[in-house]
Amino acid sequence: MTVEKDEFFMREALVQARLAEQAGEVPVGAVVVKDGAIIGRGFNAPISRHDPSAHAEMMALRDAAQCVGNYRLVGCELFVTLEPCLMCVGAMFHARIARVVFGARDPKTGAAGSVVDLFGGLNPSRPPLDRGGEMPAPSLVKGRDGEGLGGVARLNHHATVTGGVLAEECGRVLSDFFAMRRAQQRNAAGAQAAPSHSTRLQSAPDAGYPEGSSK
Ligand SMILES: [Zn+2]
């Protein structure tokens, strides 16, 4: 049931990713789900919005928060086609998202294990940290099992995370997009070289999701 449910909502996130593609943005999409219903949708839009924070997850979080009239999204799940970055995981923690599900991995900015793991180091059995005292250096924070937890374990909220849901499909949307963009740039370079063609196709600036991130 969970697998089917995860794939169902990931397909909804993919619908959002295609909306991003149609807008000329790197195709990443997200939805926020509460009690089995979608309460927020968003797609990547930093170029059109002139907003470096306009990642799909941020847009979906904003949409969901408006929907429920609360910046806390307690008990909600967030589905996103690409592994979230540091900023987006931070926003999810602030929103108290309970569970994050992503599709393709992002080896360049992924914060769910690919570059850093903000979900990692979680030890549910660890004793509450003393908020009044001096915080120990991250390398000194130890779990009961003696394993180093790292600094992120001290964050006051953690969500569970599931990766790789429809990963191939989510990644293909991105790799197709970058292949198309490379072809456009090659055509543009060819047109520039020919004296009869002066039109120059503008290449999209970096949208925050680096090329090849779906590989
Ligand atoms: Zn992000």
Residues whose N, C-alpha, C, O or C-beta is under 5 A from the ligand:
A	BS01	ZN	H55 P84 C85 C88
